Amino acid sequence: MNLDIRLPIGLLFASLGALLAVFGLVTGFTDNALYDRSLGINVNLWWGLVLVIFGALMIWLGRARLTTRSTETPSSKGTA
């Protein structure tokens, strides 16, 4: 079965992380009072970047698995 959940999860995390990082960039320059509770750390930007990296890792792992599966020969599967 060729069902690999890493690709859609990677796309989801990467897109949400990109949105959060862009929001962090926009509000980081305009609204400094937003980050007073987090000691001035732009939490949206940093966690957005973490989500983008995690999403890219999931996409890379999913694509690497697809390429190794397509290069396997049918005779090498299930031979004992």
DSSP file (Angstrom, degrees, kcal/mol; ACC not computed):
  #  RESIDUE AA STRUCTURE BP1 BP2  ACC     N-H-->O    O-->H-N    N-H-->O    O-->H-N    TCO  KAPPA ALPHA  PHI   PSI    X-CA   Y-CA   Z-CA
    1    1 A M              0   0    0      0, 0.0     0, 0.0     0, 0.0     0, 0.0   0.000 360.0 360.0 360.0 134.5    0.0    0.0    0.0
    2    2 A N        +     0   0    0      2,-0.0     2,-0.7    67,-0.0    67,-0.0  -0.110 360.0 132.9 -99.0  34.7    1.4    3.4   -1.0
    3    3 A L        +     0   0    0      2,-0.0     2,-0.5     0, 0.0     0, 0.0  -0.786  25.3 172.0 -91.0 115.9   -0.2    5.5    1.8
    4    4 A D    >   -     0   0    0     -2,-0.7     3,-0.7     1,-0.1    -2,-0.0  -0.969  18.1-168.1-127.1 115.7    2.3    7.8    3.4
    5    5 A I  T 3> S+     0   0    0     -2,-0.5     4,-1.8     1,-0.2     5,-0.2   0.583  73.9  82.3 -80.0 -10.5    0.8   10.3    5.9
    6    6 A R  H 3> S+     0   0    0      1,-0.2     4,-2.5     2,-0.2    -1,-0.2   0.838  85.1  57.1 -67.7 -32.2    4.1   12.3    6.1
    7    7 A L  H <> S+     0   0    0     -3,-0.7     4,-2.4     2,-0.2     5,-0.2   0.966 110.7  39.4 -66.5 -52.4    3.4   14.3    2.9
    8    8 A P  H  > S+     0   0    0      0, 0.0     4,-2.3     0, 0.0    -1,-0.2   0.888 117.6  50.4 -65.7 -34.7    0.0   15.8    3.9
    9    9 A I  H  X S+     0   0    0     -4,-1.8     4,-2.7     2,-0.2     5,-0.2   0.920 110.9  49.5 -66.2 -41.4    1.2   16.4    7.5
   10   10 A G  H  X S+     0   0    0     -4,-2.5     4,-2.5    -5,-0.2     5,-0.2   0.908 111.4  48.4 -62.8 -42.2    4.4   18.1    6.2
   11   11 A L  H  X S+     0   0    0     -4,-2.4     4,-2.3     2,-0.2     5,-0.2   0.900 112.3  49.8 -64.1 -39.9    2.3   20.3    3.9
   12   12 A L  H  X S+     0   0    0     -4,-2.3     4,-2.5     2,-0.2     5,-0.3   0.953 114.5  42.5 -63.5 -50.8    0.0   21.2    6.7
   13   13 A F  H  X S+     0   0    0     -4,-2.7     4,-2.4     1,-0.2    -2,-0.2   0.892 114.8  50.7 -65.5 -39.1    2.7   22.1    9.2
   14   14 A A  H  X S+     0   0    0     -4,-2.5     4,-2.1    -5,-0.2    -1,-0.2   0.910 113.0  45.1 -66.4 -41.0    4.8   24.0    6.5
   15   15 A S  H  X S+     0   0    0     -4,-2.3     4,-2.2    -5,-0.2    -2,-0.2   0.923 115.9  45.4 -70.5 -42.5    1.8   26.1    5.4
   16   16 A L  H  X S+     0   0    0     -4,-2.5     4,-2.4    -5,-0.2    -2,-0.2   0.888 113.5  51.0 -66.4 -37.0    0.6   26.9    8.9
   17   17 A G  H  X S+     0   0    0     -4,-2.4     4,-2.6    -5,-0.3    -2,-0.2   0.886 108.6  51.3 -65.7 -38.4    4.2   27.7   10.0
   18   18 A A  H  X S+     0   0    0     -4,-2.1     4,-2.4     2,-0.2     5,-0.2   0.915 110.8  48.5 -65.0 -42.1    4.6   30.0    7.0
   19   19 A L  H  X S+     0   0    0     -4,-2.2     4,-2.3     2,-0.2    -2,-0.2   0.926 113.7  46.7 -62.0 -43.9    1.4   31.9    8.0
   20   20 A L  H  X S+     0   0    0     -4,-2.4     4,-2.4     2,-0.2    -2,-0.2   0.893 112.3  49.8 -66.9 -39.6    2.5   32.1   11.6
   21   21 A A  H  X S+     0   0    0     -4,-2.6     4,-2.2     2,-0.2    -1,-0.2   0.897 111.0  48.9 -66.7 -39.9    6.0   33.3   10.6
   22   22 A V  H  X S+     0   0    0     -4,-2.4     4,-2.6     2,-0.2     5,-0.2   0.914 111.3  50.2 -65.2 -41.6    4.6   36.0    8.3
   23   23 A F  H  X S+     0   0    0     -4,-2.3     4,-2.7     1,-0.2     5,-0.3   0.909 110.7  50.2 -61.4 -41.1    2.2   37.1   11.0
   24   24 A G  H  X S+     0   0    0     -4,-2.4     4,-1.4    20,-0.2    -2,-0.2   0.877 111.1  48.6 -64.6 -37.6    5.2   37.3   13.4
   25   25 A L  H  X S+     0   0    0     -4,-2.2     4,-0.9     2,-0.2    -2,-0.2   0.923 114.0  45.5 -66.9 -43.8    7.2   39.3   10.9
   26   26 A V  H  X S+     0   0    0     -4,-2.6     4,-0.9     1,-0.2     3,-0.5   0.933 118.9  40.0 -67.5 -46.0    4.4   41.8   10.3
   27   27 A T  H  X S+     0   0    0     -4,-2.7     4,-2.1     1,-0.2    -1,-0.2   0.717 105.1  67.9 -78.2 -18.8    3.4   42.3   13.9
   28   28 A G  H  < S+     0   0    0     -4,-1.4    -1,-0.2    -5,-0.3    -2,-0.2   0.818 107.1  39.3 -67.9 -29.4    7.1   42.4   15.0
   29   29 A F  H  < S+     0   0    0     -4,-0.9    -1,-0.2    -3,-0.5    -2,-0.2   0.690 126.8  32.2 -91.3 -20.2    7.7   45.6   13.2
   30   30 A T  H  < S+     0   0    0     -4,-0.9     2,-0.6     1,-0.2    -2,-0.2   0.824 117.4  39.5-107.3 -38.4    4.3   47.3   14.0
   31   31 A D    ><  +     0   0    0     -4,-2.1     3,-0.6    -5,-0.2     4,-0.3  -0.822  48.6 165.3-124.8  92.9    3.0   46.2   17.4
   32   32 A N  G >  S+     0   0    0     -2,-0.6     3,-0.9     1,-0.2    -1,-0.1   0.719  74.7  68.2 -77.5 -20.8    5.7   45.8   20.2
   33   33 A A  G >  S+     0   0    0      1,-0.2     3,-1.2     2,-0.2     4,-0.3   0.720  86.3  70.4 -70.6 -20.0    3.0   45.7   22.9
   34   34 A L  G <  S+     0   0    0     -3,-0.6     3,-0.3     1,-0.2    -1,-0.2   0.815 101.5  44.0 -64.8 -30.5    1.8   42.3   21.6
   35   35 A Y  G < >S+     0   0    0     -3,-0.9     5,-2.7    -4,-0.3     6,-0.3   0.136  80.4 102.0-105.2  19.6    5.1   40.7   22.9
   36   36 A D  T X 5S+     0   0    0     -3,-1.2     3,-1.2     1,-0.2    -1,-0.2   0.871  80.6  53.6 -68.1 -36.5    5.3   42.3   26.3
   37   37 A R  T 3 5S+     0   0    0     -3,-0.3    -1,-0.2    -4,-0.3    -2,-0.1   0.770 106.4  52.8 -70.3 -24.9    4.0   39.2   28.0
   38   38 A S  T > 5S-     0   0    0      3,-0.1     3,-1.6    -3,-0.1    -1,-0.3   0.010 123.1-101.9-100.2  28.3    6.6   37.0   26.4
   39   39 A L  T < 5S-     0   0    0     -3,-1.2    -3,-0.2     1,-0.3    -2,-0.1   0.788  76.0 -57.2  58.7  32.5    9.5   39.2   27.5
   40   40 A G  T 3 <S+     0   0    0     -5,-2.7     2,-0.4     1,-0.3    -1,-0.3   0.521 100.1 138.2  81.7   5.8    9.8   40.9   24.1
   41   41 A I    <   -     0   0    0     -3,-1.6     2,-1.8    -6,-0.3    -1,-0.3  -0.723  58.6-128.8 -87.1 131.2   10.4   37.6   22.3
   42   42 A N     >  +     0   0    0     -2,-0.4     4,-2.0     1,-0.2     3,-0.2  -0.586  34.5 175.1 -79.2  84.5    8.6   37.3   19.0
   43   43 A V  H  > S+     0   0    0     -2,-1.8     4,-2.6     1,-0.2     5,-0.3   0.850  72.6  56.9 -64.9 -37.5    7.0   33.9   19.7
   44   44 A N  H  > S+     0   0    0      1,-0.2     4,-1.7     2,-0.2   -20,-0.2   0.905 108.7  46.4 -62.0 -41.8    4.9   33.8   16.6
   45   45 A L  H  > S+     0   0    0    -21,-0.2     4,-2.1    -3,-0.2    -2,-0.2   0.944 115.1  44.8 -66.1 -48.1    8.0   34.2   14.4
   46   46 A W  H  X S+     0   0    0     -4,-2.0     4,-2.0     1,-0.2    -2,-0.2   0.916 116.2  44.4 -67.4 -43.2   10.1   31.6   16.2
   47   47 A W  H  X S+     0   0    0     -4,-2.6     4,-2.3     2,-0.2    -1,-0.2   0.824 110.6  56.5 -72.0 -28.7    7.4   29.0   16.4
   48   48 A G  H  X S+     0   0    0     -4,-1.7     4,-2.1    -5,-0.3    -1,-0.2   0.908 108.2  47.3 -63.7 -41.5    6.4   29.6   12.8
   49   49 A L  H  X S+     0   0    0     -4,-2.1     4,-2.3     2,-0.2    -2,-0.2   0.883 110.2  52.5 -67.2 -37.7   10.0   28.9   11.8
   50   50 A V  H  X S+     0   0    0     -4,-2.0     4,-2.5     1,-0.2    -2,-0.2   0.918 110.5  48.3 -62.2 -43.1   10.0   25.7   13.9
   51   51 A L  H  X S+     0   0    0     -4,-2.3     4,-2.6     2,-0.2    -2,-0.2   0.878 110.2  51.3 -66.0 -37.8    6.8   24.6   12.2
   52   52 A V  H  X S+     0   0    0     -4,-2.1     4,-2.5     2,-0.2    -1,-0.2   0.914 111.5  47.6 -65.0 -42.0    8.2   25.3    8.7
   53   53 A I  H  X S+     0   0    0     -4,-2.3     4,-2.1     2,-0.2    -2,-0.2   0.921 113.3  47.7 -65.0 -43.6   11.4   23.3    9.5
   54   54 A F  H  X S+     0   0    0     -4,-2.5     4,-2.3     2,-0.2    -2,-0.2   0.914 112.7  49.3 -63.2 -42.6    9.3   20.4   10.9
   55   55 A G  H  X S+     0   0    0     -4,-2.6     4,-2.4     1,-0.2    -2,-0.2   0.898 110.5  50.1 -62.9 -41.2    7.0   20.5    7.8
   56   56 A A  H  X S+     0   0    0     -4,-2.5     4,-2.4     1,-0.2    -1,-0.2   0.876 109.7  51.8 -65.5 -36.6   10.0   20.5    5.5
   57   57 A L  H  X S+     0   0    0     -4,-2.1     4,-2.6     2,-0.2    -2,-0.2   0.913 110.2  48.0 -64.6 -43.1   11.5   17.5    7.3
   58   58 A M  H  X S+     0   0    0     -4,-2.3     4,-2.5     2,-0.2    -2,-0.2   0.904 112.4  48.9 -64.9 -40.8    8.2   15.6    7.0
   59   59 A I  H  X S+     0   0    0     -4,-2.4     4,-2.4     2,-0.2     5,-0.2   0.921 112.4  48.7 -64.2 -43.0    8.0   16.4    3.3
   60   60 A W  H  X S+     0   0    0     -4,-2.4     4,-2.3     2,-0.2    -2,-0.2   0.919 112.7  47.3 -63.5 -44.0   11.6   15.4    2.7
   61   61 A L  H  X S+     0   0    0     -4,-2.6     4,-1.9     2,-0.2    -1,-0.2   0.898 112.9  49.3 -65.2 -40.0   11.1   12.1    4.6
   62   62 A G  H  X S+     0   0    0     -4,-2.5     4,-1.6     1,-0.2    -2,-0.2   0.893 113.3  45.7 -66.0 -40.0    7.9   11.3    2.7
   63   63 A R  H  X S+     0   0    0     -4,-2.4     4,-1.9     2,-0.2    -2,-0.2   0.859 110.5  53.7 -72.6 -34.3    9.5   12.0   -0.7
   64   64 A A  H  X S+     0   0    0     -4,-2.3     4,-1.9    -5,-0.2    -2,-0.2   0.884 108.4  50.5 -65.7 -37.3   12.6   10.0    0.2
   65   65 A R  H  X S+     0   0    0     -4,-1.9     4,-1.9     1,-0.2    -1,-0.2   0.880 108.8  51.8 -67.5 -38.0   10.4    7.0    1.1
   66   66 A L  H  X S+     0   0    0     -4,-1.6     4,-1.8     1,-0.2    -2,-0.2   0.886 110.0  48.6 -66.1 -38.1    8.5    7.3   -2.2
   67   67 A T  H  X S+     0   0    0     -4,-1.9     4,-1.1     2,-0.2    -1,-0.2   0.875 111.7  48.4 -72.3 -35.5   11.8    7.3   -4.2
   68   68 A T  H  X S+     0   0    0     -4,-1.9     4,-0.7     1,-0.2    -1,-0.2   0.852 111.5  51.4 -71.9 -32.2   13.2    4.3   -2.4
   69   69 A R  H  < S+     0   0    0     -4,-1.9     3,-0.5     1,-0.2    -2,-0.2   0.875 108.6  50.2 -69.6 -36.6    9.9    2.4   -2.9
   70   70 A S  H  < S+     0   0    0     -4,-1.8    -1,-0.2     1,-0.2    -2,-0.2   0.740 108.3  53.2 -75.9 -21.0    9.8    3.1   -6.6
   71   71 A T  H  < S+     0   0    0     -4,-1.1    -1,-0.2    -5,-0.1    -2,-0.2   0.607  86.3 100.9 -88.9 -11.6   13.4    1.9   -7.1
   72   72 A E  S  < S-     0   0    0     -4,-0.7    -3,-0.0    -3,-0.5     5,-0.0  -0.463  72.2-129.5 -71.3 144.6   12.8   -1.5   -5.4
   73   73 A T    >>  -     0   0    0     -2,-0.1     3,-1.0     1,-0.1     4,-0.6  -0.695  13.0-125.2 -91.9 148.9   12.3   -4.4   -7.8
   74   74 A P  G >4 S+     0   0    0      0, 0.0     3,-0.6     0, 0.0    -1,-0.1   0.794 109.2  59.4 -64.2 -26.7    9.3   -6.7   -7.3
   75   75 A S  G 34 S+     0   0    0      1,-0.2     4,-0.1     3,-0.1    -3,-0.0   0.767  98.9  57.6 -74.4 -22.9   11.5   -9.7   -7.1
   76   76 A S  G X4 S+     0   0    0     -3,-1.0     3,-0.5     2,-0.1     2,-0.4   0.662  90.9  87.1 -80.5 -14.9   13.4   -8.4   -4.1
   77   77 A K  T << S-     0   0    0     -4,-0.6     3,-0.1    -3,-0.6     0, 0.0  -0.690 102.2  -1.1 -83.6 133.1   10.2   -8.1   -2.1
   78   78 A G  T 3  S+     0   0    0     -2,-0.4     2,-0.4     1,-0.2    -1,-0.2   0.583  86.0 141.9  72.6  12.0    9.1  -11.1   -0.1
   79   79 A T    <         0   0    0     -3,-0.5    -1,-0.2     1,-0.1    -4,-0.0  -0.731 360.0 360.0 -86.7 135.2   11.9  -13.4   -1.1
   80   80 A A              0   0    0     -2,-0.4    -1,-0.1    -3,-0.1    -2,-0.0   0.416 360.0 360.0-111.3 360.0   13.0  -15.7    1.7
